[in-house]
């Protein structure tokens, strides 16, 4: 056993609680990152749809709502 190994039920409980809290913090950070990236992707898609619509207008092609 190392010095960090829990030796009593209380130590084990505290160790498990700390581990779960650390996991929760990491998962929240990952969730926040994914949400941010999804928001960016949504914005990029909106910009792409706008650009395609503008190009279609410039080319004289009738724009449809199928892009939305």
PQR file of N, CA, C, O and H, with PARSE charges and radii, in Angstrom:
ATOM      1  N   UNK A   1       0.841  -1.196   0.000 -0.4000 1.5000
ATOM      2  CA  UNK A   1       0.000   0.000   0.000 -0.0000 2.0000
ATOM      3  C   UNK A   1       0.879   1.250   0.000  0.5500 1.7000
ATOM      4  O   UNK A   1       1.953   1.281   0.602 -0.5500 1.4000
ATOM      5  N   UNK A   2       0.402   2.251  -0.676 -0.4000 1.5000
ATOM      6  CA  UNK A   2       1.112   3.525  -0.652 -0.0000 2.0000
ATOM      7  C   UNK A   2       0.505   4.405   0.423  0.5500 1.7000
ATOM      8  O   UNK A   2      -0.508   4.057   1.029 -0.5500 1.4000
ATOM      9  H   UNK A   2      -0.469   2.226  -1.166  0.4000 1.0000
ATOM     10  N   UNK A   3       1.130   5.540   0.652 -0.4000 1.5000
ATOM     11  CA  UNK A   3       0.627   6.457   1.678 -0.0000 2.0000
ATOM     12  C   UNK A   3      -0.739   7.020   1.306  0.5500 1.7000
ATOM     13  O   UNK A   3      -1.491   7.439   2.186 -0.5500 1.4000
ATOM     14  H   UNK A   3       1.953   5.823   0.159  0.4000 1.0000
ATOM     15  N   UNK A   4      -1.073   7.035   0.022 -0.4000 1.5000
ATOM     16  CA  UNK A   4      -2.348   7.587  -0.424 -0.0000 2.0000
ATOM     17  C   UNK A   4      -3.494   6.583  -0.374  0.5500 1.7000
ATOM     18  O   UNK A   4      -4.652   6.960  -0.549 -0.5500 1.4000
ATOM     19  H   UNK A   4      -0.462   6.694  -0.693  0.4000 1.0000
ATOM     20  N   UNK A   5      -3.187   5.314  -0.136 -0.4000 1.5000
ATOM     21  CA  UNK A   5      -4.241   4.303  -0.091 -0.0000 2.0000
ATOM     22  C   UNK A   5      -5.102   4.495   1.146  0.5500 1.7000
ATOM     23  O   UNK A   5      -4.581   4.692   2.243 -0.5500 1.4000
ATOM     24  H   UNK A   5      -2.246   5.008   0.007  0.4000 1.0000
ATOM     25  N   UNK A   6      -6.437   4.437   0.972 -0.4000 1.5000
ATOM     26  CA  UNK A   6      -7.324   4.572   2.138 -0.0000 2.0000
ATOM     27  C   UNK A   6      -7.131   3.393   3.095  0.5500 1.7000
ATOM     28  O   UNK A   6      -7.027   2.242   2.670 -0.5500 1.4000
ATOM     29  H   UNK A   6      -6.860   4.277   0.081  0.4000 1.0000
ATOM     30  N   UNK A   7      -7.086   3.701   4.390 -0.4000 1.5000
ATOM     31  CA  UNK A   7      -6.839   2.664   5.393 -0.0000 2.0000
ATOM     32  C   UNK A   7      -8.073   2.373   6.237  0.5500 1.7000
ATOM     33  O   UNK A   7      -8.161   1.307   6.846 -0.5500 1.4000
ATOM     34  H   UNK A   7      -7.170   4.635   4.735  0.4000 1.0000
ATOM     35  N   UNK A   8      -9.010   3.283   6.284 -0.4000 1.5000
ATOM     36  CA  UNK A   8     -10.223   3.095   7.076 -0.0000 2.0000
ATOM     37  C   UNK A   8     -11.428   3.331   6.167  0.5500 1.7000
ATOM     38  O   UNK A   8     -11.296   3.896   5.081 -0.5500 1.4000
ATOM     39  H   UNK A   8      -8.938   4.149   5.789  0.4000 1.0000
ATOM     40  N   UNK A   9     -12.601   2.894   6.621 -0.4000 1.5000
ATOM     41  CA  UNK A   9     -13.812   3.167   5.833 -0.0000 2.0000
ATOM     42  C   UNK A   9     -14.023   4.666   5.603  0.5500 1.7000
ATOM     43  O   UNK A   9     -14.500   5.071   4.542 -0.5500 1.4000
ATOM     44  H   UNK A   9     -12.709   2.436   7.503  0.4000 1.0000
ATOM     45  N   UNK A  10     -13.670   5.485   6.593 -0.4000 1.5000
ATOM     46  CA  UNK A  10     -13.811   6.931   6.446 -0.0000 2.0000
ATOM     47  C   UNK A  10     -12.859   7.463   5.370  0.5500 1.7000
ATOM     48  O   UNK A  10     -13.224   8.322   4.567 -0.5500 1.4000
ATOM     49  H   UNK A  10     -13.282   5.156   7.454  0.4000 1.0000
ATOM     50  N   UNK A  11     -11.618   6.929   5.372 -0.4000 1.5000
ATOM     51  CA  UNK A  11     -10.642   7.314   4.347 -0.0000 2.0000
ATOM     52  C   UNK A  11     -11.131   6.926   2.957  0.5500 1.7000
ATOM     53  O   UNK A  11     -11.005   7.693   2.003 -0.5500 1.4000
ATOM     54  H   UNK A  11     -11.322   6.231   6.024  0.4000 1.0000
ATOM     55  N   UNK A  12     -11.690   5.725   2.859 -0.4000 1.5000
ATOM     56  CA  UNK A  12     -12.204   5.246   1.587 -0.0000 2.0000
ATOM     57  C   UNK A  12     -13.363   6.118   1.120  0.5500 1.7000
ATOM     58  O   UNK A  12     -13.457   6.456  -0.060 -0.5500 1.4000
ATOM     59  H   UNK A  12     -11.793   5.102   3.634  0.4000 1.0000
ATOM     60  N   UNK A  13     -14.234   6.476   2.039 -0.4000 1.5000
ATOM     61  CA  UNK A  13     -15.367   7.328   1.706 -0.0000 2.0000
ATOM     62  C   UNK A  13     -14.898   8.703   1.228  0.5500 1.7000
ATOM     63  O   UNK A  13     -15.406   9.231   0.239 -0.5500 1.4000
ATOM     64  H   UNK A  13     -14.157   6.201   2.998  0.4000 1.0000
ATOM     65  N   UNK A  14     -13.935   9.272   1.932 -0.4000 1.5000
ATOM     66  CA  UNK A  14     -13.400  10.579   1.544 -0.0000 2.0000
ATOM     67  C   UNK A  14     -12.689  10.494   0.192  0.5500 1.7000
ATOM     68  O   UNK A  14     -12.818  11.387  -0.646 -0.5500 1.4000
ATOM     69  H   UNK A  14     -13.523   8.844   2.736  0.4000 1.0000
ATOM     70  N   UNK A  15     -11.944   9.420  -0.006 -0.4000 1.5000
ATOM     71  CA  UNK A  15     -11.258   9.214  -1.274 -0.0000 2.0000
ATOM     72  C   UNK A  15     -12.261   9.132  -2.424  0.5500 1.7000
ATOM     73  O   UNK A  15     -12.082   9.771  -3.461 -0.5500 1.4000
ATOM     74  H   UNK A  15     -11.838   8.695   0.674  0.4000 1.0000
ATOM     75  N   UNK A  16     -13.315   8.343  -2.231 -0.4000 1.5000
ATOM     76  CA  UNK A  16     -14.344   8.181  -3.263 -0.0000 2.0000
ATOM     77  C   UNK A  16     -15.044   9.509  -3.543  0.5500 1.7000
ATOM     78  O   UNK A  16     -15.300   9.852  -4.697 -0.5500 1.4000
ATOM     79  H   UNK A  16     -13.460   7.824  -1.389  0.4000 1.0000
ATOM     80  N   UNK A  17     -15.351  10.250  -2.487 -0.4000 1.5000
ATOM     81  CA  UNK A  17     -16.011  11.546  -2.663 -0.0000 2.0000
ATOM     82  C   UNK A  17     -15.121  12.515  -3.434  0.5500 1.7000
ATOM     83  O   UNK A  17     -15.594  13.211  -4.332 -0.5500 1.4000
ATOM     84  H   UNK A  17     -15.143   9.972  -1.549  0.4000 1.0000
ATOM     85  N   UNK A  18     -13.852  12.563  -3.093 -0.4000 1.5000
ATOM     86  CA  UNK A  18     -12.913  13.434  -3.806 -0.0000 2.0000
ATOM     87  C   UNK A  18     -12.774  13.030  -5.271  0.5500 1.7000
ATOM     88  O   UNK A  18     -12.714  13.882  -6.157 -0.5500 1.4000
ATOM     89  H   UNK A  18     -13.467  11.998  -2.364  0.4000 1.0000
ATOM     90  N   UNK A  19     -12.724  11.740  -5.510 -0.4000 1.5000
ATOM     91  CA  UNK A  19     -12.615  11.238  -6.868 -0.0000 2.0000
ATOM     92  C   UNK A  19     -13.855  11.619  -7.678  0.5500 1.7000
ATOM     93  O   UNK A  19     -13.739  12.075  -8.816 -0.5500 1.4000
ATOM     94  H   UNK A  19     -12.773  11.048  -4.790  0.4000 1.0000
ATOM     95  N   UNK A  20     -15.031  11.433  -7.097 -0.4000 1.5000
ATOM     96  CA  UNK A  20     -16.274  11.787  -7.786 -0.0000 2.0000
ATOM     97  C   UNK A  20     -16.363  13.285  -8.049  0.5500 1.7000
ATOM     98  O   UNK A  20     -16.838  13.704  -9.105 -0.5500 1.4000
ATOM     99  H   UNK A  20     -15.125  11.063  -6.173  0.4000 1.0000
ATOM    100  N   UNK A  21     -15.910  14.092  -7.098 -0.4000 1.5000
ATOM    101  CA  UNK A  21     -15.916  15.540  -7.309 -0.0000 2.0000
ATOM    102  C   UNK A  21     -14.970  15.929  -8.440  0.5500 1.7000
ATOM    103  O   UNK A  21     -15.301  16.785  -9.260 -0.5500 1.4000
ATOM    104  H   UNK A  21     -15.525  13.752  -6.240  0.4000 1.0000
ATOM    105  N   UNK A  22     -13.806  15.309  -8.485 -0.4000 1.5000
ATOM    106  CA  UNK A  22     -12.842  15.601  -9.548 -0.0000 2.0000
ATOM    107  C   UNK A  22     -13.417  15.193 -10.909  0.5500 1.7000
ATOM    108  O   UNK A  22     -13.262  15.915 -11.894 -0.5500 1.4000
ATOM    109  H   UNK A  22     -13.538  14.614  -7.818  0.4000 1.0000
ATOM    110  N   UNK A  23     -14.074  14.047 -10.957 -0.4000 1.5000
ATOM    111  CA  UNK A  23     -14.700  13.604 -12.200 -0.0000 2.0000
ATOM    112  C   UNK A  23     -15.802  14.562 -12.626  0.5500 1.7000
ATOM    113  O   UNK A  23     -15.932  14.877 -13.809 -0.5500 1.4000
ATOM    114  H   UNK A  23     -14.200  13.460 -10.157  0.4000 1.0000
ATOM    115  N   UNK A  24     -16.589  15.022 -11.673 -0.4000 1.5000
ATOM    116  CA  UNK A  24     -17.673  15.956 -11.974 -0.0000 2.0000
ATOM    117  C   UNK A  24     -17.110  17.259 -12.567  0.5500 1.7000
ATOM    118  O   UNK A  24     -17.659  17.793 -13.531 -0.5500 1.4000
ATOM    119  H   UNK A  24     -16.483  14.766 -10.712  0.4000 1.0000
ATOM    120  N   UNK A  25     -16.036  17.753 -11.998 -0.4000 1.5000
ATOM    121  CA  UNK A  25     -15.412  18.981 -12.506 -0.0000 2.0000
ATOM    122  C   UNK A  25     -14.914  18.766 -13.932  0.5500 1.7000
ATOM    123  O   UNK A  25     -15.120  19.617 -14.797 -0.5500 1.4000
ATOM    124  H   UNK A  25     -15.590  17.319 -11.216  0.4000 1.0000
ATOM    125  N   UNK A  26     -14.256  17.627 -14.180 -0.4000 1.5000
ATOM    126  CA  UNK A  26     -13.744  17.349 -15.519 -0.0000 2.0000
ATOM    127  C   UNK A  26     -14.882  17.180 -16.519  0.5500 1.7000
ATOM    128  O   UNK A  26     -14.807  17.698 -17.634 -0.5500 1.4000
ATOM    129  H   UNK A  26     -14.088  16.935 -13.478  0.4000 1.0000
ATOM    130  N   UNK A  27     -15.928  16.469 -16.136 -0.4000 1.5000
ATOM    131  CA  UNK A  27     -17.065  16.271 -17.037 -0.0000 2.0000
ATOM    132  C   UNK A  27     -17.770  17.592 -17.330  0.5500 1.7000
ATOM    133  O   UNK A  27     -18.222  17.812 -18.453 -0.5500 1.4000
ATOM    134  H   UNK A  27     -15.989  16.049 -15.231  0.4000 1.0000
ATOM    135  N   UNK A  28     -17.869  18.465 -16.345 -0.4000 1.5000
ATOM    136  CA  UNK A  28     -18.491  19.768 -16.566 -0.0000 2.0000
ATOM    137  C   UNK A  28     -17.666  20.587 -17.548  0.5500 1.7000
ATOM    138  O   UNK A  28     -18.218  21.274 -18.408 -0.5500 1.4000
ATOM    139  H   UNK A  28     -17.501  18.286 -15.432  0.4000 1.0000
ATOM    140  N   UNK A  29     -16.339  20.516 -17.419 -0.4000 1.5000
ATOM    141  CA  UNK A  29     -15.465  21.244 -18.336 -0.0000 2.0000
ATOM    142  C   UNK A  29     -15.622  20.717 -19.765  0.5500 1.7000
ATOM    143  O   UNK A  29     -15.667  21.497 -20.717 -0.5500 1.4000
ATOM    144  H   UNK A  29     -15.891  19.958 -16.721  0.4000 1.0000
ATOM    145  N   UNK A  30     -15.704  19.406 -19.909 -0.4000 1.5000
ATOM    146  CA  UNK A  30     -15.903  18.809 -21.229 -0.0000 2.0000
ATOM    147  C   UNK A  30     -17.258  19.223 -21.794  0.5500 1.7000
ATOM    148  O   UNK A  30     -17.366  19.561 -22.972 -0.5500 1.4000
ATOM    149  H   UNK A  30     -15.668  18.773 -19.136  0.4000 1.0000
ATOM    150  N   UNK A  31     -18.281  19.195 -20.959 -0.4000 1.5000
ATOM    151  CA  UNK A  31     -19.617  19.595 -21.386 -0.0000 2.0000
ATOM    152  C   UNK A  31     -19.636  21.047 -21.839  0.5500 1.7000
ATOM    153  O   UNK A  31     -20.243  21.376 -22.859 -0.5500 1.4000
ATOM    154  H   UNK A  31     -18.192  18.920 -20.002  0.4000 1.0000
ATOM    155  N   UNK A  32     -18.971  21.917 -21.080 -0.4000 1.5000
ATOM    156  CA  UNK A  32     -18.897  23.336 -21.447 -0.0000 2.0000
ATOM    157  C   UNK A  32     -18.172  23.515 -22.775  0.5500 1.7000
ATOM    158  O   UNK A  32     -18.587  24.323 -23.606 -0.5500 1.4000
ATOM    159  H   UNK A  32     -18.479  21.649 -20.252  0.4000 1.0000
ATOM    160  N   UNK A  33     -17.090  22.763 -22.977 -0.4000 1.5000
ATOM    161  CA  UNK A  33     -16.338  22.837 -24.232 -0.0000 2.0000
ATOM    162  C   UNK A  33     -17.206  22.397 -25.406  0.5500 1.7000
ATOM    163  O   UNK A  33     -17.234  23.054 -26.447 -0.5500 1.4000
ATOM    164  H   UNK A  33     -16.754  22.107 -22.302  0.4000 1.0000
ATOM    165  N   UNK A  34     -17.909  21.289 -25.232 -0.4000 1.5000
ATOM    166  CA  UNK A  34     -18.763  20.792 -26.305 -0.0000 2.0000
ATOM    167  C   UNK A  34     -19.877  21.777 -26.628  0.5500 1.7000
ATOM    168  O   UNK A  34     -20.187  22.001 -27.798 -0.5500 1.4000
ATOM    169  H   UNK A  34     -17.886  20.755 -24.387  0.4000 1.0000
ATOM    170  N   UNK A  35     -20.472  22.358 -25.617 -0.4000 1.5000
ATOM    171  CA  UNK A  35     -21.535  23.345 -25.841 -0.0000 2.0000
ATOM    172  C   UNK A  35     -20.993  24.533 -26.611  0.5500 1.7000
ATOM    173  O   UNK A  35     -21.634  25.014 -27.545 -0.5500 1.4000
ATOM    174  H   UNK A  35     -20.220  22.176 -24.666  0.4000 1.0000
ATOM    175  N   UNK A  36     -19.818  25.009 -26.227 -0.4000 1.5000
ATOM    176  CA  UNK A  36     -19.195  26.144 -26.915 -0.0000 2.0000
ATOM    177  C   UNK A  36     -18.915  25.798 -28.383  0.5500 1.7000
ATOM    178  O   UNK A  36     -19.202  26.593 -29.277 -0.5500 1.4000
ATOM    179  H   UNK A  36     -19.297  24.618 -25.469  0.4000 1.0000
ATOM    180  N   UNK A  37     -18.360  24.625 -28.621 -0.4000 1.5000
ATOM    181  CA  UNK A  37     -18.049  24.217 -29.992 -0.0000 2.0000
ATOM    182  C   UNK A  37     -19.314  24.031 -30.819  0.5500 1.7000
ATOM    183  O   UNK A  37     -19.327  24.363 -32.004 -0.5500 1.4000
ATOM    184  H   UNK A  37     -18.127  23.979 -27.895  0.4000 1.0000
ATOM    185  N   UNK A  38     -20.367  23.511 -30.222 -0.4000 1.5000
ATOM    186  CA  UNK A  38     -21.630  23.346 -30.940 -0.0000 2.0000
ATOM    187  C   UNK A  38     -22.227  24.709 -31.286  0.5500 1.7000
ATOM    188  O   UNK A  38     -22.775  24.890 -32.373 -0.5500 1.4000
ATOM    189  H   UNK A  38     -20.357  23.241 -29.259  0.4000 1.0000
ATOM    190  N   UNK A  39     -22.124  25.659 -30.371 -0.4000 1.5000
ATOM    191  CA  UNK A  39     -22.594  27.015 -30.653 -0.0000 2.0000
ATOM    192  C   UNK A  39     -21.811  27.628 -31.810  0.5500 1.7000
ATOM    193  O   UNK A  39     -22.393  28.259 -32.693 -0.5500 1.4000
ATOM    194  H   UNK A  39     -21.679  25.513 -29.488  0.4000 1.0000
ATOM    195  N   UNK A  40     -20.489  27.442 -31.806 -0.4000 1.5000
ATOM    196  CA  UNK A  40     -19.662  27.948 -32.899 -0.0000 2.0000
ATOM    197  C   UNK A  40     -20.050  27.295 -34.226  0.5500 1.7000
ATOM    198  O   UNK A  40     -20.144  27.963 -35.255 -0.5500 1.4000
ATOM    199  H   UNK A  40     -20.016  26.929 -31.089  0.4000 1.0000
ATOM    200  N   UNK A  41     -20.273  25.983 -34.185 -0.4000 1.5000
ATOM    201  CA  UNK A  41     -20.642  25.268 -35.399 -0.0000 2.0000
ATOM    202  C   UNK A  41     -21.995  25.764 -35.925  0.5500 1.7000
ATOM    203  O   UNK A  41     -22.169  25.932 -37.132 -0.5500 1.4000
ATOM    204  H   UNK A  41     -20.197  25.441 -33.348  0.4000 1.0000
ATOM    205  N   UNK A  42     -22.938  25.994 -35.030 -0.4000 1.5000
ATOM    206  CA  UNK A  42     -24.235  26.522 -35.430 -0.0000 2.0000
ATOM    207  C   UNK A  42     -24.101  27.880 -36.085  0.5500 1.7000
ATOM    208  O   UNK A  42     -24.761  28.161 -37.085 -0.5500 1.4000
ATOM    209  H   UNK A  42     -22.797  25.857 -34.049  0.4000 1.0000
ATOM    210  N   UNK A  43     -23.258  28.717 -35.531 -0.4000 1.5000
ATOM    211  CA  UNK A  43     -23.015  30.038 -36.102 -0.0000 2.0000
ATOM    212  C   UNK A  43     -22.368  29.916 -37.475  0.5500 1.7000
ATOM    213  O   UNK A  43     -22.735  30.639 -38.401 -0.5500 1.4000
ATOM    214  H   UNK A  43     -22.722  28.489 -34.718  0.4000 1.0000
ATOM    215  N   UNK A  44     -21.413  29.011 -37.612 -0.4000 1.5000
ATOM    216  CA  UNK A  44     -20.763  28.792 -38.903 -0.0000 2.0000
ATOM    217  C   UNK A  44     -21.756  28.286 -39.950  0.5500 1.7000
ATOM    218  O   UNK A  44     -21.700  28.694 -41.110 -0.5500 1.4000
ATOM    219  H   UNK A  44     -21.115  28.423 -36.860  0.4000 1.0000
ATOM    220  N   UNK A  45     -22.645  27.416 -39.549 -0.4000 1.5000
ATOM    221  CA  UNK A  45     -23.668  26.905 -40.473 -0.0000 2.0000
ATOM    222  C   UNK A  45     -24.602  28.030 -40.893  0.5500 1.7000
ATOM    223  O   UNK A  45     -24.953  28.138 -42.068 -0.5500 1.4000
ATOM    224  H   UNK A  45     -22.691  27.085 -38.606  0.4000 1.0000
ATOM    225  N   UNK A  46     -25.005  28.865 -39.946 -0.4000 1.5000
ATOM    226  CA  UNK A  46     -25.861  30.008 -40.281 -0.0000 2.0000
ATOM    227  C   UNK A  46     -25.172  30.926 -41.285  0.5500 1.7000
ATOM    228  O   UNK A  46     -25.794  31.379 -42.246 -0.5500 1.4000
ATOM    229  H   UNK A  46     -24.719  28.777 -38.992  0.4000 1.0000
ATOM    230  N   UNK A  47     -23.888  31.199 -41.063 -0.4000 1.5000
ATOM    231  CA  UNK A  47     -23.131  32.050 -41.987 -0.0000 2.0000
ATOM    232  C   UNK A  47     -23.012  31.397 -43.361  0.5500 1.7000
ATOM    233  O   UNK A  47     -23.123  32.076 -44.382 -0.5500 1.4000
ATOM    234  H   UNK A  47     -23.383  30.830 -40.282  0.4000 1.0000
ATOM    235  N   UNK A  48     -22.790  30.101 -43.391 -0.4000 1.5000
ATOM    236  CA  UNK A  48     -22.688  29.380 -44.658 -0.0000 2.0000
ATOM    237  C   UNK A  48     -24.012  29.447 -45.424  0.5500 1.7000
ATOM    238  O   UNK A  48     -24.020  29.678 -46.633 -0.5500 1.4000
ATOM    239  H   UNK A  48     -22.700  29.550 -42.562  0.4000 1.0000
ATOM    240  N   UNK A  49     -25.128  29.247 -44.723 -0.4000 1.5000
ATOM    241  CA  UNK A  49     -26.434  29.332 -45.368 -0.0000 2.0000
ATOM    242  C   UNK A  49     -26.670  30.725 -45.951  0.5500 1.7000
ATOM    243  O   UNK A  49     -27.202  30.865 -47.052 -0.5500 1.4000
ATOM    244  H   UNK A  49     -25.122  29.059 -43.740  0.4000 1.0000
ATOM    245  N   UNK A  50     -26.275  31.737 -45.211 -0.4000 1.5000
ATOM    246  CA  UNK A  50     -26.425  33.120 -45.682 -0.0000 2.0000
ATOM    247  C   UNK A  50     -25.582  33.342 -46.931  0.5500 1.7000
ATOM    248  O   UNK A  50     -26.055  33.917 -47.911 -0.5500 1.4000
ATOM    249  H   UNK A  50     -25.843  31.623 -44.317  0.4000 1.0000
ATOM    250  N   UNK A  51     -24.322  32.880 -46.895 -0.4000 1.5000
ATOM    251  CA  UNK A  51     -23.430  33.046 -48.036 -0.0000 2.0000
ATOM    252  C   UNK A  51     -23.953  32.312 -49.271  0.5500 1.7000
ATOM    253  O   UNK A  51     -23.901  32.854 -50.375 -0.5500 1.4000
ATOM    254  H   UNK A  51     -23.937  32.412 -46.099  0.4000 1.0000
ATOM    255  N   UNK A  52     -24.450  31.104 -49.101 -0.4000 1.5000
ATOM    256  CA  UNK A  52     -24.991  30.336 -50.222 -0.0000 2.0000
ATOM    257  C   UNK A  52     -26.208  31.049 -50.798  0.5500 1.7000
ATOM    258  O   UNK A  52     -26.367  31.133 -52.016 -0.5500 1.4000
ATOM    259  H   UNK A  52     -24.493  30.664 -48.204  0.4000 1.0000
ATOM    260  N   UNK A  53     -27.056  31.557 -49.930 -0.4000 1.5000
ATOM    261  CA  UNK A  53     -28.238  32.286 -50.385 -0.0000 2.0000
ATOM    262  C   UNK A  53     -27.838  33.522 -51.187  0.5500 1.7000
ATOM    263  O   UNK A  53     -28.425  33.807 -52.230 -0.5500 1.4000
ATOM    264  H   UNK A  53     -26.927  31.489 -48.940  0.4000 1.0000
ATOM    265  N   UNK A  54     -26.838  34.256 -50.697 -0.4000 1.5000
ATOM    266  CA  UNK A  54     -26.357  35.440 -51.408 -0.0000 2.0000
ATOM    267  C   UNK A  54     -25.764  35.067 -52.765  0.5500 1.7000
ATOM    268  O   UNK A  54     -25.999  35.758 -53.756 -0.5500 1.4000
ATOM    269  H   UNK A  54     -26.361  34.025 -49.849  0.4000 1.0000
ATOM    270  N   UNK A  55     -24.995  33.975 -52.813 -0.4000 1.5000
ATOM    271  CA  UNK A  55     -24.417  33.525 -54.077 -0.0000 2.0000
ATOM    272  C   UNK A  55     -25.501  33.109 -55.063  0.5500 1.7000
ATOM    273  O   UNK A  55     -25.399  33.381 -56.259 -0.5500 1.4000
ATOM    274  H   UNK A  55     -24.805  33.414 -52.007  0.4000 1.0000
ATOM    275  N   UNK A  56     -26.535  32.453 -54.559 -0.4000 1.5000
ATOM    276  CA  UNK A  56     -27.642  32.043 -55.427 -0.0000 2.0000
ATOM    277  C   UNK A  56     -28.352  33.272 -55.987  0.5500 1.7000
ATOM    278  O   UNK A  56     -28.732  33.291 -57.157 -0.5500 1.4000
ATOM    279  H   UNK A  56     -26.618  32.232 -53.587  0.4000 1.0000
ATOM    280  N   UNK A  57     -28.527  34.277 -55.171 -0.4000 1.5000
ATOM    281  CA  UNK A  57     -29.164  35.517 -55.624 -0.0000 2.0000
ATOM    282  C   UNK A  57     -28.315  36.185 -56.692  0.5500 1.7000
ATOM    283  O   UNK A  57     -28.832  36.636 -57.715 -0.5500 1.4000
ATOM    284  H   UNK A  57     -28.217  34.261 -54.220  0.4000 1.0000
ATOM    285  N   UNK A  58     -27.002  36.247 -56.451 -0.4000 1.5000
ATOM    286  CA  UNK A  58     -26.096  36.850 -57.426 -0.0000 2.0000
ATOM    287  C   UNK A  58     -26.096  36.077 -58.740  0.5500 1.7000
ATOM    288  O   UNK A  58     -25.955  36.673 -59.808 -0.5500 1.4000
ATOM    289  H   UNK A  58     -26.582  35.881 -55.621  0.4000 1.0000
ATOM    290  N   UNK A  59     -26.252  34.771 -58.674 -0.4000 1.5000
ATOM    291  CA  UNK A  59     -26.244  33.930 -59.866 -0.0000 2.0000
ATOM    292  C   UNK A  59     -27.600  33.906 -60.561  0.5500 1.7000
ATOM    293  O   UNK A  59     -27.741  33.331 -61.641 -0.5500 1.4000
ATOM    294  H   UNK A  59     -26.367  34.287 -57.807  0.4000 1.0000
ATOM    295  N   UNK A  60     -28.595  34.532 -59.940 -0.4000 1.5000
ATOM    296  CA  UNK A  60     -29.934  34.560 -60.537 -0.0000 2.0000
ATOM    297  C   UNK A  60     -30.722  33.284 -60.309  0.5500 1.7000
ATOM    298  O   UNK A  60     -31.709  33.016 -60.995 -0.5500 1.4000
ATOM    299  H   UNK A  60     -28.481  34.998 -59.063  0.4000 1.0000
ATOM    300  N   UNK A  61     -30.281  32.507 -59.347 -0.4000 1.5000
ATOM    301  CA  UNK A  61     -30.987  31.276 -59.002 -0.0000 2.0000
ATOM    302  C   UNK A  61     -31.969  31.600 -57.878  0.5500 1.7000
ATOM    303  O   UNK A  61     -31.631  32.269 -56.902 -0.5500 1.4000
ATOM    304  H   UNK A  61     -29.479  32.724 -58.790  0.4000 1.0000
ATOM    305  N   UNK A  62     -33.195  31.104 -58.049 -0.4000 1.5000
ATOM    306  CA  UNK A  62     -34.204  31.397 -57.034 -0.0000 2.0000
ATOM    307  C   UNK A  62     -33.866  30.665 -55.746  0.5500 1.7000
ATOM    308  O   UNK A  62     -33.673  29.449 -55.745 -0.5500 1.4000
ATOM    309  H   UNK A  62     -33.470  30.561 -58.842  0.4000 1.0000
ATOM    310  N   UNK A  63     -33.796  31.403 -54.666 -0.4000 1.5000
ATOM    311  CA  UNK A  63     -33.501  30.841 -53.362 -0.0000 2.0000
ATOM    312  C   UNK A  63     -34.727  30.139 -52.810  0.5500 1.7000
ATOM    313  O   UNK A  63     -35.854  30.599 -52.991 -0.5500 1.4000
ATOM    314  H   UNK A  63     -33.953  32.390 -54.667  0.4000 1.0000
ATOM    315  N   UNK A  64     -34.499  29.024 -52.138 -0.4000 1.5000
ATOM    316  CA  UNK A  64     -35.600  28.295 -51.500 -0.0000 2.0000
ATOM    317  C   UNK A  64     -35.362  28.255 -50.013  0.5500 1.7000
ATOM    318  O   UNK A  64     -34.268  28.552 -49.533 -0.5500 1.4000
ATOM    319  H   UNK A  64     -33.584  28.650 -51.991  0.4000 1.0000
ATOM    320  N   UNK A  65     -36.392  27.886 -49.293 -0.4000 1.5000
ATOM    321  CA  UNK A  65     -36.273  27.771 -47.841 -0.0000 2.0000
ATOM    322  C   UNK A  65     -35.736  26.414 -47.434  0.5500 1.7000
ATOM    323  O   UNK A  65     -35.655  26.119 -46.241 -0.5500 1.4000
ATOM    324  H   UNK A  65     -37.281  27.646 -49.683  0.4000 1.0000
ATOM    325  N   UNK A  66     -35.360  25.567 -48.413 -0.4000 1.5000
ATOM    326  CA  UNK A  66     -34.821  24.242 -48.098 -0.0000 2.0000
ATOM    327  C   UNK A  66     -33.486  24.336 -47.378  0.5500 1.7000
ATOM    328  O   UNK A  66     -33.046  23.372 -46.753 -0.5500 1.4000
ATOM    329  H   UNK A  66     -35.425  25.807 -49.382  0.4000 1.0000
ATOM    330  N   UNK A  67     -32.835  25.500 -47.463 -0.4000 1.5000
ATOM    331  CA  UNK A  67     -31.551  25.662 -46.804 -0.0000 2.0000
ATOM    332  C   UNK A  67     -31.681  25.826 -45.307  0.5500 1.7000
ATOM    333  O   UNK A  67     -30.676  25.731 -44.602 -0.5500 1.4000
ATOM    334  H   UNK A  67     -33.193  26.284 -47.971  0.4000 1.0000
ATOM    335  N   UNK A  68     -32.845  26.061 -44.802 -0.4000 1.5000
ATOM    336  CA  UNK A  68     -33.020  26.313 -43.374 -0.0000 2.0000
ATOM    337  C   UNK A  68     -33.461  25.092 -42.667  0.5500 1.7000
ATOM    338  O   UNK A  68     -33.659  25.119 -41.452 -0.5500 1.4000
ATOM    339  H   UNK A  68     -33.661  26.138 -45.375  0.4000 1.0000
TER
END
